[in-house]
């Protein structure tokens, strides 16, 4: 591939991948050139998820179709909106909003699905265009959102949602239903279907959260919050309803929430990023790596392929060059990312710590490369830097063809690029 210029590379890469956006990310520098760690920024989608979970925890079970104004119990997850100085202030605002949003003909404490969704966005500080009403039926949110500025509609089967997105369901002759996406998880080992977790009002639920629920990465979730699960096919992205006669129309995504608190989006390349690749080993750390990738805003599919290439998910792996552990950290790089090495301690051998550090490092380098490269090229450079060190990733139109054989093939294999190997 000598002589491959940037224009040709872009044509090849973008013919394979579309650009999606996600809500969270980290900061700068590649593995060997990494000098400092900067904290994770939290995007608006995470705020909506947290408020949806908070609200669900304060609704009256089993249908979650009412609220008790006397329930002033602490919020299970601290609210991110600084407008509310105390839980009492939060709940006072919530109950007032729900009471004002109740459907005519129902009790004043009634919480219909539409009121729940509007309340989650309202309490997170991102009010919907329908914050004070405007769309009567839940299923009509799909057509209504076509005119909302900054919103994207994802028809069922055309892609997967992001945490915080609105699920819209149809039901012939009835109002339909809406809910909030809490997380999107790939199929477990040996299973063919993935799962989309949702929080909602005026509906039954299928499970309760566990303490620090691994199905909701990035949020310290307490036990006992009611959620429901929708299965999806990772090959077609089709999402099924678990309610008889209800069908999923699609998802509503507010692109304004893709931007972090620092004002910069962290794009992820490829709609296939939410599809678990075939051939992964039977290891519990595959799911851990997937969750870490989502947490830090990098492509989950590429990250599990990357770790598989590094160590085959073996926590005790060692290379002849001195790299150790599931993520193959060098002793000089590991402390930069919070991994202790020395004095009888080697956190590189702790797969949980190592995977978290590896995902943070990838997100930081990716964001740095995004400053001067389109997303696909930025991700390619990030992988090359992880493999060979940032100092070995050049610039200019021939940067990729000038890479040595190992990082060149490393990038192609992980990102499944239609480019011959060296």
N, C-alpha and C positions, 0 to 999 in steps of 0.2 A: 504494500500500500504506500510505497514511497511516492511523494508528490501529491498526496491527498490534501487539498486545500480546505479552508474553513467553509467555503460555500458548498462544496460537494458534501462535506461532512454534515452540514445542516440539512441538506436535502435528504440524505439518507436517514439521519436521526429523526427528523420531524415527520418523515413519511411513516415511521413506525409509531411515533408517540404523539399524543395530544397533551396539552398543558392543562393541568388541574391546579387548583389552589387549595391550601389547607390553612388552619388557623394558628399554628404554633411553630416556634422555631428557636434557635439559639444563635450564638455569635461565632466568629472568625477562626481562622487558621487551621492548617492541615497537620497531620500527625507529627512529622519530624520538626516542623517549624512552629508548632503550637507553643504559645508562651503564657497564656492565661485563660481562665475559664470565666465566662460571663453567664449570669443566671438566665433561666428560661423565661421567655415572655409568654403571657397568657392571652390568647385571642378571645374575641367576643363569643365564638361558638361554645367555648368552655364555660363562659359565664351563663349562657342560656341553659346548658346542661345542668349546671349546679343549681340554678333556680328552679328548673323543672323537678329535680330530685327533692329539693327543699319543700316545694309546694305539695308534691305527691305524698311526702311524709306527714303532712298536716291535714290531709283529706280523710274523710270518714270511710272506712272499709265496710263491706267488701267491694262495692262498685266504685268507690272514690268519687261519688257524685254529690258530696256535701262537705261542709266544713263547720267546725265548732269554734265560735268566736272566743270561747273560754279556754281553748287550747293554746296556751302561751309557752309551750315547752320550747327549749332552746333549738335553734336551727341545727340540723344534723351536720350540715356543711356550711361553714361561714360564708355569708354572702359577699360577693365581690363588688357590689355597688356601694360606694362610700356614702351615698345619700342616706343610708340607714345606719344610725349610730348604735342602735341596740336591737336585739331580737324583737322587743316589744314594738319598736317603731316600724320594723320590717313587717311584722304580722299585722299591725294596725293598718298599714297601707295595703297589704295583700287582701285582708278580709274586706276592706272597703271597696277595693277594685273588683273582687269577685262578686260582692253583693250588687254592685252597680252593673255588673255584666251578666247577671242571671237572666235566663230565658223567661219571657212572659208566660204566665200560666203555671210556673213551677214555684216551689218555696224559695224564699229569699236567700237561703243558704245553698241553693242548687249550683253545682259546678258542672256545666256542660263541657264537652271536649274543646269547643272553640274558646270558651272562657279560660280554660286551663292553658292553652297554647298562647293566647294573648297575654295572660298573666305572667308566664315564664319570660317572655320577651320584655314585658313592661318592667318587671322587677329587676331584670338584668340591665336595664337602662338602654335597651334597644327596641323601643315600641314599634309594633307593626303598623303598616299603613291603615290597618283596621282597628287601631288601639281603642277607639271609641265607637266601635260598631262598623257597619258598612256592608258586611257580607252575612247573609242570614243563615245559609246552610253550609255545613262543613265541606261537602264535596265541591261547592262553588268556589272554594279557595283556589282550586286549580286554574279555573278560567280567570278569576279575579286577579290572580298574581301576575297575569300576562302584562298588566299595565303598571306593575310596581317597578319603580326605578331601582336599579341595582340588584334585582332579584333574578335568579336563574331557575327555570323549571327543568327538572330531570325526570323524563317519562320513565315509567317502570320498564326495566330492561335496557335502558340507554346509559346506565351508569349507577354507581352506588352513592348514597348520601354521605354527608359529613355530620359529626356530632353537632347538635343544635338545629339541624334541618327539620322542616315540618313534613310529616308523612300525611298524604291525603288519600283517603279511601272512599270508594263509591259503594252505594247500596241501592239497588233499583227501588224506586218509589219512596225512598227515605232520605234523611238528611246527610248520610255518609258519616265520616269520622275523620278527625285529625289528631296527631300526637307528635311528640318531640323525640327525635333520635338521640339516644344516650351514647351508644357506641356501635361500631361495626366490627365484628370479629370473624376471622376466617374459619373454615371447617377445622374441627379438631382432628387429630391423627386418626386415620381409619374411617372418617366420616366424609360424606360428599357435600353436605350443605353447611353454609355459614349461617351466622345469626346477626340480626339487627335488634338491639335492645331499645325499647322506647318507654317513655314515661307519659302518662295520659290521665285525663279526667273522665268521669262517667263511663267507666269500662272496668271489666274484670282484669285481673292480672295473673300472670303465669308463674311468677317466682318472686322471691324477696332477695335483696342484696345480702351479700356476706360482708364481713369486716374487710376493708380494703379490697373490695371485689375485683379480681383480676380481669373480669369482663368489662370493667370501666377503667381503663388505664389512665394514669395521670391525675386522678382525683382520689383523695382519701375518703372513701365511701364507708359509712357505718353500716352495720347490719340492720335489716328490717325494712328497707324502703321498697315499696311495690313497683315492679317493672314488668313489662311484657316482652315477648320475644317473637320476632318475625323471621322465618327462615328465608335464605336466598341462595340461588344457584350461582356459584362463582364462575361458571362457564358462560352463562347468559345474562347474569346480573338481574334476573327476574326475581322479584320479592313476592312471597306468598302471604296471604292473610290467614290467620288462624281462626277467623270468625266466618261462620257459614254465610254465604251469599255476599260477603264483602270482598272487594277487590282493591288492590293498591293501584291508584292512578299514577302516582309519582311523588316526587319530593320537591320542596321549595327551599332554595338555598340563597341566603342573603350574602352576596359577595362582599358587602361592606365589612362583614365579620371575618373575612379572610385576613384582614390587616391586624397586626399585633399592636400591643400598646406602644411600641416604638415607631409605628407608622409604616413598617415595611412588610410586605407579604413574602411568604416562603413558598414558592410554587413547587409542586411535585410533578415529575414527568410521568405521563402514562396512566390511562384509566385502569390498566391491568395491575396497577400497584396494590389494589385491594384484593388481588387473587393470590391465594397460596400456591406456590409452584409445586409441581409434582416431584416426587423423589426425595422429599425431605426425610431425614432419619427419624426414627421413633424416639424422640427426646422431648421431655417437658420444656426444655429451653428454647425450642422452636417458637412456642407460644409466648414465652417471655421476651424473646427478641422481637417478635411481631408487635407486642404491646409497647416495647420501648421505642420502636420506630414511629409508631403513631404518636406516642407521647412527645417526641422531639421533632416531629414534622418531616421525617424522611420517608422514602418509599418502603413500605413494609416488605413487599415482594423482593425488592433488590437487597434489602438488609438481611433477610433470612438466607438468600442465596449467597450473599457475601460471607456471612458467618459459616455457612456450610462449606464454602470454598476455603476459608481460613483454617478450620479445625474439624469439620464434619460434626460440629457441636460437641466435641470432646473437651470437657473442662480441664483436662490434664495435658492437653496437647503441648508439645514443645518442638521448636524448629531448630535446625542447625545454626541459624543466625542468632539464636538467643531469644526469639519471641516465645511467650508463654501464655497458656490458657486458651479459653474458648474464643477470645477475640484477638489473640496473638499480639499482645502488647509487648513492646520492648521495655527494658527496665528504666531507660532514661525518659521515656515518654509517659509511662503510667502515672507517676506522681502529679503530672500536670492536670490530669483528669481525676484526681482524688483517690487513686489506687496506691496504697502503701506497699512499698517494696523495701525490705531490710529489717534487721532486728528480729529475725525469726518470723516475719509476717510477709506474705506475698498475696495481695488482693487480686492479682492477675488470675489466681487459681480459684477465686470465688466467681462462679458464672453469673450470678445475679449482679454483682457490682461491676464486673467486667463488661457485660452486655450493656448496662446502663451507661457506662463511661464511653463505650464504643459508639453508641447511638448519639450521645451528646457531641462527641468529637466529629462525627460525620455531619451533624446538623450545623455545627459551627463552621466547618470548612466549606460546606455547601453554601451557606449564606455569604461567606466571604467571596467565593467565586462568582456568585450571582451579581456582584457589584459591577462586573465587567463582561459577563457572559450570559447568553440565553440559558434557560433552565437545563435543557438536555446536555449542553456542553459543560455547564457548571457541575452537573452530577458526574459526568465522565471524569472531569478533572479531580473532583473530590475522591473518587474511587482510586484514581491513579496515585494521588497523594497518600492515601491510606496504605497502598501497597508499596510504594517506592520512596515516599517522603516528598513533602511539598517542594523542596529544592530541585527535584528532578522532573517537575511538571513545568514545561516551558510555556512560551506564549507565541503569538503569531499564527499564521494560517496553517503551518506545518507542525504545530505542537504535538498533535496526536501521532502522526506518522514518525515523529522523531523520538517517541517513547521507546524505551528498551522493550524487549520481547515480553518479559514477565508482566509489567503493568499494562502493556497494550492488550495482551490476551486476557488479563484479569478483568479489565473494563468490558470487553466484548462478551465474555462469558456471563458476567453478573447481569448486565443490562440486556442481554440477548439481542445484540445488535447484528444486523444483517451485513456484516463486514468480515472478510476473510481474516483468519488469524495469521500471525507471523510464523 
